[in-house]
């Protein structure tokens, strides 16, 4: 293996940073790697690598700020290129229940492999794989075969089902979380933390849905229509479709982290003995919202987005 070099990204003009990093990565042989040093979390680069090169690298944080971040990027050998959690669930949504049981994020964290997550969380990987294998014999629900849906139909389904749910639920859930925090915050400070985290989720998702509905989804539907009719590739102001997708995936991860924080501070939505009706409704709705968000993000991150990138990439095939 070659000597691992460190690339100080702060010394590179911003518009040249990602191209130079990609050039460095493309020059690697299997098992080789390099380190990037930068003044902020380079997570957008991670999503771009996944989108444009696939799951053929290892990403390891060596330093995590606040002023300096260092990440080791290593190209993996073909035999090491394990499928991601998102890919597993995309092929068979029933396996999402197994991941949920073990507390493994299959939507926002779907870019990681089972081995990566189990090693990090100290989960018995053999037990996880055994339970995943056990679902193979089940018949499943044909209505959940999202992989077979056309991307324009899937986009409309996400908007009419999940986006609609979020828009209808956010106002009430924001109001009741603030109310419970105000009434019970002194004796239960966890509800104050939960209300604060959810306020962030509400603000972020409101802007996020608008960007998907006004910019990204219409372009994906144009791609499908043009391909179906043999028309020219539609022009987009953002360049390749992978560019807005990287932003959407980063925002998905942020929303997932906030909901995970809410689950943690509330001890898995455990209702205290002195909880009033509003308190109980709040925790029940938090659970429902989290469950819907998981499937919502799964459909986008693991099915819609990869297929849209592939459709654009193979336009001239």
Steps between C-alpha positions, in 0.01 A plus 500: 500500500625850418581755771180673607514868404306785659321748276453838669176607336506848656793589272294424188266750335142388592384436143792263440478305826261220407648442150849467652376264771321287238813493286699384802242232579483374141878449501480257794540126474294269723618532859663840445379822658573859589401750769324830446542784749238776500341762726144359495320165488545374139178295510375645165810345341399163645161521330656607171743207510215259571289648220773511235726207591274270702580307815864430412676685779544517876446832677665539841501814714842553661417844641156660536540874550415751611783671309655207316344191347701210364353209305676195365356385166599152384401317180371154586569177313204350307464217753473757780225699333208392713155620399363785708209485742303724266556262209385205711178676600442632147493141374278375783326750726408225750863503613445853633320344796812301588717811492243692704501225764876538546487880497676519161413800285403373154399833347722794600786262574423272208831570325687297764548122496371256761855426611583869546196569716521181705867557576434860603198420719631172641214298349534127432531497120435127481163546672407785267590298190309199631183703547545665159530157341188383681289755311600348165244225531212736568261591222488868588254762381492557123376858558844582644685414178608861452796392288266420212329841500577760235688796647233757411237287676728447800565877521127572502445226759761651732343845468139388540575261787809603698529869417129542567534322836791724603318820400184397683682380812768765555273784624317292759808310615697825532219655704451207735874446554536867600197471731627189677844658538344811653277309745727207592848634424591577860446142619587335168780699330521236229180633339662844469794344316260299283294809414815693408625218275160463332481875431817451296349201319187698415693798362742288300237267351270784395775648283620155392163385364464821301837446328407144409156590369604812307842401369617139533185292448380696193840442337488126579153482344629687193780244471250214504270666245784589264644148519157348440436724199855488361541875545815695580652502847333786692731781609525575870643812672678282756700292250482128576214365708752365750573856617159579660473137610818537706344799674172317562682200648701725732176663617343158549787400724464817705126437551573140593759611757250740658232229525759263644581762763131523589480122537810503721398782736152351543646155572336348194177699545446350847194667655549603867240402762384860548446569128183683402299424187692753290828349618386152392373627165832678440710187549265288290518756219879524527515124440262518205689793350835323535362182341356691203823698460702178485294358214480841332879541494552135407292544183703804401856412609494131411267481198401829334835680515730215385264417213479867393881526495524179298227609258682826425839325478382241247304748290686427180527121544 
